[in-house]
C-alpha cells in the first residue's frame, strides 16, 4: 500500500494552472447567471479588457491586437471570458479565443477556434494558431479568418 504523499506525487491529473482555469470558468458561469442579457455584452467587454490588462507585456500586446481585430472584423461577436481567457461568442457559444503563453506556461500564445466557427474546409482544417508576434499580414489573415468563422 502506497502512502498518500507517494500517490499524490505520482498523480498525473490536472495541473495547478488547469485547475485554476476550471475555477475561473465556474466563476464566469455564476457571474453570467446574475447578469441581464443586455448587461452581459458590456460586462463581457470589461471582463475581457481586465483579463488582457493582467497579462505579461508580450501576451498583452498580442491580446490587445487580437481584440481590436476581432471587434473590427466581427462586431456581432460578444466579448466574454472563457476559462479566464478573452473569448468571442455568437449566440452564447464561443467562436474564438486568445490563450496567452503565460496561461499554461506555453512557448507561444494561441488564437483558437471552437466548433461554432465556420472554418470547415475539406476533411481537415486548423483550429488553433501559434502567435509570437503579429505583422500587418498576420492581422489581415486573422481578420479574414474571424469574418469567416463568425459567418
N, C-alpha and C positions, 0 to 999 in steps of 0.2 A: 504494500500500500504506500503510495507516494504522499509526501507531506503537502500541505496546502501551498507553501511557498514554492515548492518544486513544480506543482501543477500550474500555478499562476505564471511562473517564469516560462513555461513551455507552451502556454496557450497562444494559439495563432489566430486570434479573433480580430476584432476591430481595434484600430489604433486610437490613441487619445484624440487625435485630430478628427478621425471618423466619428467617434462618439460625440465630440463637440459639435460637429456638423449636424448630427441627428438631433441633439438637444436644441440647436438653433432652429431646425425645421419644426420641432414640436412647438417652440415659442411662436414661430411665424404663423402656424395654424391656429393657435389660441388667439393671437392678435387679430387675425383675419376674421374670425367669427364675431369679434366685437365691433368691427367696422361696418359702416353702411357701404353699399356698392360705390356711391359717388366719392366717399372719403377714401376708399381703398386706392384709387388711382393716385390721388395727391399724396397720401401717406406712403404709398409704394415708391413713388419718386423720391421722397425724402429719405426713406429707408435705404434705397439703393445708393443715393449720394452719401449717406452716412457710412455705409459699408465701404464705398470707394475711398472715402477720406481716411479710414482706418488702415488702409493697405500701405505696405512699404512703398517708397517712391517709385521704383521701377514698375511695380504692378499697378500702382495708382495712375501713372501716366498712360499705360495701356488701357486700363479700365475707363478712364475719362474719355479717351478717343473712341473706344468701342461704344460707350454710352451715347456719345454725340452722333456717331454714325448710325446706330440702331434707331435712335429717335428721329433722325432726318429721313432715313430710308423707309421706316415703317412706323409712322406716328400712331397707327391704330394699335400697336402692341402696348401692353400695360407694364410699366416697370414694377418689379417686386423683388423681394429677396427670396432665395430658394436655397435651403441648406446653408444660409449665411452668405450666399453669392449673389451678385447682381444678375437678374434674370428678366426676361421679357416674355409676356404671356398674351395669348389670344384666347378669348372665351374661357379664361381661367387656367388654361393649360400652357405650361412653359414651352415656348418655341425655341428660344436660345438663351444661353447663359455665358457668363465670364467667370472663369475659375482662376484666381491668382496663383502664381507659383508658390507663394508662401502658405496658401491654404493647407496643402498636404505635403509641404516641403519638396515640391517638384522642381525639376530643372527648368521648366518653362510654364508660362501661363497658357490657358486654353480657352478657345472660343468653341463652345459646344452647341449642338442642335439636338433636340428631342424628337420623338415620333410625330408630333403635330406639325413639324416643319415640312414644307412641301419641297423636299430636295431629292426625292426619289428619281433615280436615273438608271435605267437598265436593271441589272441584278445586284449591283454593288455601288455604293457611294460613300463618301466620307461624312462622318457626323461630328468630328472634332478636328480642330486645327491648333497646332502649337504656335505660340506667339512669343517672340523675343523682343521685337520692336515692330513698329508699323511705318511703312512708307506710304506715299500717296497712292501707288499702285495697289498695295495691300488694302488700303481703305476703300478703294473703288471696288475691289474684288469682294470685300466684306459687305459693302453696300448692296451689290448685286445679289449676293447670297441671301442676305436678310430680306430683301424685297421678295425674292423667290420663296423663301421659307414662310413668309407671312401671307403669301397669296392664297 
